[in-house]
Amino acid sequence: MDQHVPPLLRRGRGGRLQALRHRPPAGARGTLRVHRDQAPQLRRQGDPVVDAPELAGQIAIVTGGARAIGRAIAETLAGRGATVVSVDLASSDETVGAIEAAGGSALSLTADVTDEQAVAAAFREVLDGYGRIDVLVNNAGLFAGIERRPFWEIDLAEWEHVLGVNVRSVFLCSRAVAEPMRAAGSGRIVNIASNVVTFGMANLMHYVASKAAVIGMTRSMARELGPSGIAVNGVAPGLVTTEITTQTVSDEYRDLVAKGQCLQVPILPADIAGAVAYLCSPSARMVTGQTLLVNGGATMGPA
């Protein structure tokens, strides 16, 4: 590893970090600058109409992109044209490999998104390499391994650990992109929350509290960043079928949850990724401060 690369980071597959460092930043590739909304007006009569992917040319950071929902989000955004940087404590090589195999562009950075210095170093690498950050998806979070118990049995260390991961990471990463997005006058931030906030799930108060905080932060950030042209939204999934939930949640409980949904089929990572991609797309131009429930209608209540 080069001495100038921070020790908390590492290269993606095939040494892509070096290539990233030498890629010209946005705005330096030509002298003609056109607002995205004006671009279609530049087509000459008779030119073939070829629609570019809706996120073409965008730089998107996905935290926790190594597996499950995060990987699905990373692959979906890449499939829609974005260059995706997965920032995760675990290796994102498989995510990067899948994206590159499909013809997309991606990079893996290893960093602890609850550590202030690690976040600053990772995001600086992206800015140094690409010149900007267009999209941030705050997906990293803690759910697997949390023991369900009444709140009076939760010790302070466990409480602080859950909130530290699920809330601090959103704050640190969002703060890291605020300045470059404000300077650019545009950007999208999507925070992954949970539908447990809507009904107050018993025996998981630390988790519920952490995701309630994320929803509140989403609204506050939308107000503060809106004047700079930055949209901030959330996605609140129901119980998503992943390798982790398959191992940690009983079949009986998953069946019970599905029966409580209007759409009585399993929720998949791709369902969450599709919602995130919508919120990052031009179609959601006037959507901000919202948290989209993706739970098959589970929180509508009894008919």
C-alpha positions in Angstrom: 0.0 0.0 0.0 1.3 3.5 -0.9 2.4 5.5 2.1 0.1 8.4 1.3 -3.0 6.2 1.4 -4.6 6.4 4.9 -4.2 3.1 6.9 -7.9 2.9 7.5 -8.5 2.5 3.7 -7.6 0.0 1.2 -7.8 -0.5 -2.5 -10.7 -2.1 -4.4 -10.4 -4.9 -6.8 -7.6 -4.5 -9.4 -6.1 -1.5 -7.7 -8.9 0.8 -8.6 -7.9 3.4 -6.1 -5.0 4.4 -8.2 -7.2 4.8 -11.2 -9.6 6.8 -9.1 -6.9 9.2 -8.0 -6.1 10.1 -11.6 -9.6 10.4 -12.9 -10.4 14.1 -13.7 -12.9 15.7 -11.4 -16.3 16.7 -12.7 -16.3 20.0 -14.5 -12.7 19.5 -15.8 -13.6 17.3 -18.8 -14.9 20.1 -21.0 -15.7 23.8 -21.1 -19.4 23.5 -21.8 -21.4 23.3 -18.6 -25.1 22.6 -18.9 -27.6 22.2 -16.2 -28.9 18.6 -16.2 -32.5 19.8 -16.7 -31.5 21.7 -19.8 -29.5 18.9 -21.4 -32.4 17.5 -23.5 -32.8 20.9 -25.2 -29.4 20.5 -26.8 -30.4 17.6 -29.1 -30.4 18.6 -32.7 -33.4 17.8 -34.8 -33.0 14.4 -36.4 -30.5 13.2 -33.8 -31.3 9.7 -32.3 -32.7 9.9 -28.8 -30.6 7.7 -26.5 -31.6 8.0 -22.9 -28.7 7.8 -20.6 -29.1 5.9 -17.3 -30.9 8.3 -14.8 -27.9 8.4 -12.5 -25.2 8.4 -15.2 -22.1 10.3 -14.1 -23.1 10.5 -10.4 -20.8 9.5 -7.6 -22.7 7.6 -4.9 -21.4 6.5 -1.5 -23.3 3.6 0.2 -22.3 2.8 3.7 -22.6 -0.9 4.7 -22.5 -1.9 1.1 -20.8 -5.2 1.6 -23.8 -7.3 2.1 -27.6 -7.7 2.2 -29.6 -4.4 1.8 -26.5 -2.3 1.3 -25.2 -4.5 -1.5 -28.5 -4.5 -3.2 -28.6 -0.7 -3.0 -25.0 -0.4 -4.4 -25.8 -2.8 -7.3 -29.0 -1.0 -8.1 -27.5 2.5 -8.1 -24.6 1.2 -10.3 -27.1 -0.4 -12.6 -28.6 3.0 -13.1 -25.4 4.6 -14.1 -23.8 5.8 -10.8 -20.2 5.1 -9.8 -20.6 3.5 -6.4 -18.2 3.7 -3.5 -19.0 1.1 -0.8 -17.7 2.2 2.7 -17.9 -0.7 5.1 -16.0 -2.2 8.0 -16.1 -5.5 6.1 -14.7 -6.1 2.7 -16.9 -5.0 -0.2 -14.9 -6.9 -2.8 -17.9 -9.1 -3.7 -20.1 -6.1 -4.2 -17.5 -4.4 -6.4 -17.0 -7.6 -8.3 -20.7 -8.0 -9.0 -21.0 -4.4 -10.2 -18.0 -4.6 -12.4 -19.1 -7.9 -13.9 -22.4 -6.2 -14.9 -20.4 -3.4 -16.6 -20.6 -0.9 -13.8 -18.0 1.1 -11.8 -17.4 0.7 -8.1 -14.8 1.0 -5.4 -14.4 -0.6 -2.0 -13.2 1.5 1.0 -12.8 -0.1 4.4 -13.6 2.2 7.2 -15.5 2.3 10.5 -18.3 4.8 9.9 -18.7 5.4 13.6 -15.2 6.8 13.8 -14.8 10.5 13.1 -11.3 10.3 11.6 -12.0 7.2 9.6 -15.1 8.8 8.0 -13.2 12.0 7.2 -10.4 10.0 5.6 -12.7 7.8 3.5 -14.8 10.7 2.2 -11.7 12.7 1.5 -10.4 9.9 -0.7 -13.7 10.0 -2.7 -13.5 13.8 -3.1 -9.8 13.7 -4.0 -10.5 11.1 -6.7 -13.8 12.1 -8.2 -14.1 15.8 -7.2 -17.6 15.5 -5.8 -20.2 13.4 -4.0 -23.7 13.4 -5.5 -25.4 10.8 -3.4 -25.0 9.4 0.1 -27.0 6.4 1.3 -26.6 5.9 5.1 -27.3 2.2 5.2 -24.8 1.0 7.8 -26.5 0.0 11.0 -26.8 -2.6 13.8 -29.7 -5.0 14.0 -28.4 -8.6 13.9 -27.2 -9.7 17.3 -29.3 -7.3 19.3 -31.0 -9.2 22.1 -34.6 -8.5 22.7 -35.4 -7.7 26.3 -37.5 -5.2 28.3 -36.0 -1.8 28.4 -35.4 -2.0 32.2 -33.0 -4.9 31.5 -30.9 -3.0 28.9 -27.6 -1.9 30.4 -26.2 1.5 29.5 -23.3 0.0 27.5 -25.6 -1.9 25.2 -27.9 1.1 24.8 -25.0 3.4 23.8 -23.6 0.8 21.5 -26.8 0.5 19.4 -27.3 4.2 19.3 -23.7 4.8 18.6 -23.7 2.7 15.5 -27.2 3.6 14.1 -27.2 7.3 14.9 -23.6 8.4 15.0 -22.8 6.9 11.6 -25.6 8.9 10.0 -24.5 12.1 11.7 -20.8 11.7 10.8 -21.3 10.7 7.2 -24.0 13.3 6.5 -21.8 16.0 8.0 -18.9 14.8 5.8 -20.9 15.4 2.6 -22.7 18.6 3.7 -19.9 20.9 2.7 -19.2 19.5 -0.8 -22.9 19.1 -1.6 -23.7 22.7 -0.5 -20.8 23.9 -2.6 -22.2 22.1 -5.6 -25.7 23.3 -4.9 -27.2 19.8 -5.3 -27.1 16.3 -3.7 -29.2 13.5 -2.4 -29.0 11.9 1.1 -31.1 8.8 1.8 -31.1 7.4 5.4 -32.3 3.8 6.1 -34.6 3.8 9.1 -37.1 1.1 10.1 -40.9 0.7 10.2 -40.6 -0.4 13.9 -40.7 3.3 14.8 -44.3 3.5 13.5 -45.7 1.0 16.1 -43.1 0.9 18.8 -41.8 -2.7 18.8 -41.6 -4.2 22.3 -38.3 -5.3 23.8 -36.2 -3.5 21.3 -36.3 0.1 22.7 -32.7 0.8 21.9 -33.1 -0.2 18.3 -36.5 1.6 18.0 -35.0 4.8 19.5 -32.0 4.7 17.2 -34.2 4.5 14.1 -36.6 7.2 15.4 -33.6 9.4 15.7 -32.7 8.7 12.1 -36.2 9.8 11.0 -36.0 13.0 13.0 -32.5 13.7 11.7 -33.8 13.2 8.1 -36.4 15.9 8.6 -34.0 18.3 10.2 -31.4 17.8 7.5 -34.0 18.3 4.8 -34.8 21.8 6.3 -31.2 22.8 6.8 -29.9 21.5 3.4 -33.0 22.3 1.2 -32.0 25.9 0.5 -28.7 24.5 -1.0 -30.7 22.2 -3.4 -30.0 19.1 -1.4 -32.9 16.6 -0.8 -32.8 14.4 2.3 -35.2 11.4 2.6 -35.5 8.1 4.5 -36.6 4.6 3.7 -38.2 2.6 6.5 -38.2 -1.1 5.6 -40.3 -3.8 7.2 -38.7 -7.2 8.0 -36.4 -7.8 5.0 -35.5 -11.4 4.0 -31.7 -11.6 4.1 -29.1 -14.2 5.0 -28.9 -12.6 8.4 -32.6 -12.5 9.2 -33.0 -16.0 7.8 -30.5 -17.2 10.4 -31.7 -15.0 13.3 -35.5 -14.8 12.9 -37.7 -17.8 13.2 -39.8 -19.0 10.3 -42.9 -18.7 12.5 -42.2 -15.0 13.2 -41.4 -14.2 9.6 -44.7 -15.9 8.6 -46.5 -13.9 11.2 -45.1 -10.6 9.9 -46.0 -11.5 6.3 -49.6 -12.2 7.3 -49.8 -8.7 8.8 -48.8 -7.1 5.5 -51.3 -6.2 2.8 -48.9 -7.7 0.3 -48.3 -11.1 1.9 -45.0 -11.9 0.3 -41.5 -11.6 1.7 -39.8 -8.2 1.5 -36.5 -8.5 -0.4 -33.3 -6.3 -0.4 -34.2 -5.3 -4.0 -37.4 -3.8 -2.8 -35.5 -1.4 -0.5 -32.9 -0.7 -3.2 -35.7 0.3 -5.7 -37.1 2.8 -3.2 -33.6 4.3 -2.6 -33.0 4.5 -6.3 -36.2 6.4 -6.8 -35.3 8.9 -4.1 -32.0 9.5 -5.8 -33.5 9.9 -9.2 -34.8 13.0 -11.1 -38.3 11.7 -10.6 -38.0 12.6 -6.9 -36.9 16.1 -7.6 -39.4 17.7 -5.2 -39.4 15.0 -2.6 -37.6 15.8 0.6 -38.0 15.4 4.4 -40.0 12.2 3.8 -39.6 8.7 5.1 -41.0 6.1 2.7 -42.4 2.9 4.3 -41.5 -0.2 2.3 -43.2 -2.8 4.4 -46.0 -4.3 2.2 -48.6 -2.2 4.0 -47.8 -3.7 7.4 -48.4 -0.5 9.4 -51.8 0.3 7.9 -53.5 -1.5 10.8 -56.4 -3.9 10.7 -59.0 -3.5 8.0 
